[in-house]
Amino acid sequence: MATTKTYTVAGTSTNNGVTKVRFAQDYVGRFKILNKNGHSDIELLELDNAMSKSDICKMLLGHEKFQSEAQQSAITQFVVRNVIADSTPAPTAPAVEPVVEVELETETA
């Protein structure tokens, strides 16, 4: 999720007993594809405005239609595997101090 792609449709569906978070641009098209592929418990929302996957997951976790144990687990797993991993800053190399050479003048009498 390092991209800034946004979606206008989001929700969850279950296929072969596994519930997952779904993202799309077209409600009807996504619903038809999920239904055609044998998904059940399809719950999709059309969003008021385009949102990132991270923002969608935050919204879905608190939304009344996504409070079942399977849905909450799927959303949480998606966040842990994708959102948190992508938002963790990459380790940086330790800063290297510049070397400054100093010459001391000695007095000779």
Secondary structure, 3 states (H helix, E strand, C coil): CCCCCCEEEEEEEEECCEEEEEEECCHHHHHHHHHHCCCEEEEEEEEEEEECHHHHHHHHHHCHHHCCHHHHHHHHHHHHHHHHHHHCCCCCCCCCCCCCCCCCCCCCC
